[in-house]
Amino acid sequence: MSDMTRRTVLRLALGSAGLAALPAVTTGVGATPAAAAPNRDSDVVGVGDTSITLEFDDKLRTRVALRDVGVTGFDASEALLLGGTTIDEFTYRGHETRKTTHPRHGAGVQVTVRGESRNGVRKTVELTSFQRLTGMIVMRVTYTNISRTELRVTGWRSGAHELLEKPGGFYTFSGTTHEDRRDWVQPVTDGFEQANSLGMDASDYGGGTPMASVWRRDAGLSVGHVEPVARILRLPVRKTGAGASIAVEGDTPRTLKPGQQLTTETTFLTAHSGDHFVPLQRYRDYMSDIGQRAPRVPAPAFEPIWCAWGYERDFTVEQVVGTLPKVREIGLKWAGLDDGWQTNEGDWDINLAKFPRGEADMRAFTKQIRDAGLRPRLWWAPLAADPGSNLFRERPDMLLLDRDGNKQDVTWWDAYTLCPAYQPVVDYFVGQAKKFIRDWGYEGLKIDGQHLNGVTPCYNPAHRHARPEESTEGLAQFWKAIYEAVHEANRDAVVELCPCGTAFAFHNLPYIDQYPGSDPESSYQVRSKGKTMKALMGQGGSYAGDHVELSDGGDDFASSYGVGAVLSTKFTYPAGPDNDTLLTPEKDALWRKWVDLYQENMLPTGEYRGELYDIGFDKPEAHVVAKSGTLHYAFYADHFDGTVELRGLGRGRYRLTDPFNGVSLGTVDARHNTVRLTFDRFQLVVAKPVD
């Protein structure tokens, strides 16, 4: 019987008890449409409360289902690429199942599936799941040349699937960086196509978190890699005629001689309901097991921030010092000195026009901040050298050079990137960080620049890299060295990294105390970045909303507050270079109100419940922070008049209040959990258990 009439299917069920290979069954294609839920034949045995079913047909194409919901058809999900030729059909040759125990991930099950192509390639797919990582399939694929001729391989593809169309469309999340600073979460409209490279989108824009998601209202897929270091892969998402596609792709140009093998990076696939939050949590948990996790941050990382950037580079010390009493009055705790204190990027010598006595004046300046009851934080942009700096002239060996020997531009400062995997570069900037904290008296660093998120492979012969990718992979170790130096000088110091406009690189995360909204272009970016970072950092991480002046209307503290972000502002007072940052009497009152509310509830120290609402499909947009049994809801829309559902309520009744306006909103319980709201821009709702 032909393949058009029968398929031999290997079914893999993934649930709370792990992954199990189920008996192969034979099904008629006509009776089982591609969009159908998984087969329920009498000889199929499930494991636990199955959340994912992965089916292989006799060509090793796979189909994904989430519980009883069909997510994809049979797709050529894993393929070897030979230039213009794609090898994606492999005749099924068998499988094995074995229990496994990983020293970090714990108990699991591993299934190995084998197949062979007509042109002499054996494909071996190794699938592993772990009980504590329910819903996540970790995959590695090996291709072996069993032919008698050489194969000129250009790359591979894994986890390639097409989510089938349903009414309502799709949304997508990308953890990769784009120079135009687009939204991380977007609708997938007709013609949508995004390559999502984890490499460089421009000379100073690159890197990111290695996961992409695409979802419809009832189901979604997320893919990525779980390598312990940064890898230059792609996670393309595209709108298709039948739905939306997603994959992991790698470029591996090499010649495979007969008998030789190519093994892909370790990738993963999850099927999920809701948006990207839960799959990011699963990714975070996996990486945490191998030591890649956000650090325990010091308490000052949750204190609200004032930054002197409102005065821009031409600030005067008198302006900054003169603003400190107002900063303290409003209730802010940090005072940050921003760009302009230095002569250039590279040397980081003190600008004597502003601090005539050099380091003595700088130490006196930090003392003035502390005397005002505030913590001093210093702006810094390492890994760059201006063409006019002594460092650039005297140490050209530090430069990061690409394959063609070109320097890498840092566009904002007209500087050049230095190689983070070259030890003299590391030692140079570690020495500076120690001086800022230990000698000058700063209690935090605001480390800034889009070039700090990811770098291109380095070909500078002076560095003697074993592989050019050492620079890309070594950036996280650069941050480790900086982090350790800062905390050795002051264990309560805060290391903030603002990789301007990029999608934050997860592998840098273990060595950073605080991430800001990183030059958000809208309030939506403040919130969507906040949701993403809460998933990646977990409870206890510090995300700051960045200067409120960058939000919609320049005053949208609500978007930071509602996602549990640290409040931040760059106001000027009593005068400034423009009216956008000037703290008027009206702003003064509003700023105080938000800071008081922030200090009263300290939502960044609560648990962000991102699984409760879908940032794409749920309207109005909703976020929840749980703290001490109380749920803090935040809803956002240009205008809303209707009923909202309060998800996540426990047993008993809850009293509802609007904390911003001091208004009672009634009572609810888990069975009667709706409330009617009418608002513009935002609405806060606190649900507190009734004693």
Phi, psi and omega in degrees: 000137186286166179296338180286343182248337180220147172230137170269124189240128169262123183252133178243119181257131182239121180211203185294342179260006177105196185261138177225136172277125183261162182303141176294138179232157179248126184232148175279129182299320181298330182274347183230088180299157183301329184272002186286161173292164181300153181295148179240048182294155185294336181268010179263126182246123179274169178233119177064201176272090190299129176250331178231138167239127177243122183247136174254135171266185187283001172251012183060027166279154186234153177231140183245136172229148178247109186054243181258012185256124174289128183255316182227168165271191174283117183243150172283080194283332179234129186213152173256134185252128178238076183063241180276001181253135177243123177262105186225008174244121183227122180290129182300128181238008176128173179205159174228150178234136176212148173284149181219153174230116180269139182300339180246319184277342179089204186289144179197187179228139179239132178240130178246124182242136183238147174204165181227141178268165179295331183263022167087039175238127174265130177251129177239114182256120179253114184247131181227139171226156182235144186301323183278355181240053185305134176093358184246122176255122178262136192224140170222136185239134176243131177249126181243131177279105179256013177271185179256007182235161178286149176243125179266095185276138174249338180175192182211165179220135178224157177059030183275115181219159175242111173293130184282144184295139169218160180303140179111340176082200186225157165237159178221148171243137174234129176270013183256161187268140175229137185300331181279002174060040181294167178298145176287328179245124185220155169287147177264098182264171179304133180086358181296132176206124183221120186288329177054057178280138174274003174274212185262125175275340174203178184299332183234016177233116179185181180078182178154192176265126190281063174212141172229149181227150168219134184214152171251186187298328186254347185194157178206171176232144173229141178225162177175194176235157181237032175292149182286352177230165179297138176233149179266089178238176175238149179230066191292142174233135184212141172281129181245176179293332183255358182166231180216134185254156180210154181193171166244130181231141177228143175264120180223070182294117179195164176256123177264110175282162178309131180091345182276159184235156169230127178245132182286168167298161179280119184244176178217160178222133171229145168250141189205160167260155182083191186274205187279355188296308183295314176300327175294322176299317180297317176300314179301317181296318178299312183292328177298323179300330182258019173092002180262090183215157177296145182282166167287117187267149178291155183305323180300344179291349179256005181273141184293154197239138163244136180236139183281008182295343175302331177275352177060195189293336183269023179300159169245153178299325180296321178298313183295311181296323180292340180273342187302318178301320179292321176303315180293319180301319183290336178108009178283158187242336181251146171233113184256130172271125187254194184309135178124351179280345189252163177282323179195169173275120182133296180282322181057039172280150181289136177287107186289344175293335181255328179231080190303326181266015176063234186296328178298318178292324179295318178295322177295325180294314179295329177293322177298322179295314180295321178297335177276003179083023184235167178256132179275136177231141185244133174283142184202142179230080181288182179061028177215151177220124175292148178302332180271002183279154174297324180300317180296318183288322189266339184230061177297342178296342182280346186293146171271121181244139179277186184304328182266008179081013182275142172288157182254118184288139165253102197292321186297321183256006183052048182238184179234145182285140174257159187276120182286348182259012178257118191303321177301327176293313180301311183298322182297312184281331173299318178299320178294315181301317178299319181295316181302318185274309187282319186266317184273340175092016176285147181251003177196158176237131168260102184265124198229142172140134182294339181285355186268358183270324181197153179225158180282159174304143187255131180244017179294116185296338180294339184273342178052045177295139174294325176219143179301330182292354178301329178292315179299313182286334186273353181301319180299324179290331172298314179294327176299316180295319179294314182301313181294323179295317180296314184283339171291323179285325180204108187295339179263007178292156182246125175260109178255132177242122178242086179279082196323115171072003181267169172269118193303132181282119184300323185292345174275342189304322183297349187240023182230132178275331185209134171247134172266178176296351170057065178058056180297144180262002178194165173294328177300321177294323176303314185285315183291324173294321179299314179300316181297313183290329175297322177294319185282325183273327185078176181297135182100352176279159182244114174243129179252143184284001185069177186304127181299336180295345177272352183278173178301126180077355179073010184217019188273068172297335183302324182291326174286312184302314187291336178263008180074036179265154174289136180282146183211145180210156177233038184297155173247150183195136001275359179215167180198179183291339178205166184285343183296329183256352183294130179277096178283167176303323179294317177294321180306312181295319181291317180300315180299318182299315181291318180294321177299315179296320178298311182295327181293321187252335178044058184297333178301340179269001177270190179256117177283123185259068185291346181282350187279333183225146179266118185292342178272307191266333182282127179234132358291162176302136187224145177221151183222136170238127178259134179208123177053041177084350180260140178254127180252107182264148174221127180242145185224134174191155174302315174207139179217138176216102183173198184253136177242152178262130178265097184274154175093004180292144177265206180285157176085184183260155180234138174267130183259136174221156171261103187289336181284321182256355179066040185243138175281140182241012176098200180229155179216169168218181186296333179273331180238078194246034178243154177215142179272132182229145170229121183203161170246134177074298184207159173214124174262140177223126175255127177250108184248131180303139176277127182299000000 
